[in-house]
Amino acid sequence: MTKETEREALGLPIAGIIPFSATDWPGHLTATVFTQGCPWRCVYCHNPSLQNVGTGSHHFAEVLELMERRRGLLDGLVISGGEPTMHRSLPGAIREAHRRGFLVGLHTCGYAPARLAVLLDDDRTRPDWIGLDVKALPADLPPVVGCTPAVAERSAAALGLVAETAARTGMEVQVRTTVWRGGVVDRNLDELRELVAAYGFDLVVQQARNVDADGVYRLTA
């Protein structure tokens, strides 16, 4: 690891580590890390402690050491959040994991397509698989995630960007959304499915858990 890459990679704020997961990258056994910080406030978010930006409680060096110890036992590393793409240190972290021979999966909501484009343009920083959360149709997004209409329209470009990259490079993709009964995403789910299908993907639908009638997460719901 060069000093520059080390500074970039080790700056990724890690809030939590799952040493072994069979669910975060379909068909793969992974270690999964959760970055600290997210620009959105999804009504159904079950881990609001990850929303505020912070330094994290772990260093990426711990993640690399874990991967080295489990080399041959794990298929790769998944970087989740929070929202990983809000961190300038993400490209360095992916690049270093790739340099060591590890596959990398990325969970993202695609809130910043320009940042995502830079990540995907370089094969050293391009994830081998992306789990893209399409939270809602652009018109429905602001009340679901707490963003402005302008941000909602801008973030919609992420789906096309991921689709183009997948077609060009063979990068694997899962597109998913989260619904709650009677919510705006649920009501317009057929239209969202059609939108995702137009880019060549099947939409994976997840049910929000422990939410009230408005979709707001309640631990005791």
Buried (B, 14 or more C-beta within 10 A) or exposed (E): BEEEBBEBBBBBBBBBBBEEBEEBBEEBBBBBBBBBBBBBEBBBBEEEEBBEBBEBEBBBBBBBEBBEEBEEEBBBBBBBBBBBBBBEBBBBBBBBBBEEEBBBBBBBBBBBBEBBBEBBEEEEBBBBBBBBBBBBBBEBBBBBBBBEEEBBEBBBBBBEBBBEBBEEEEBBBBBBBBBBEEBBBBEBBEEBBEBBEEBEBEBBBEEBEEBEEEBBBEEEE
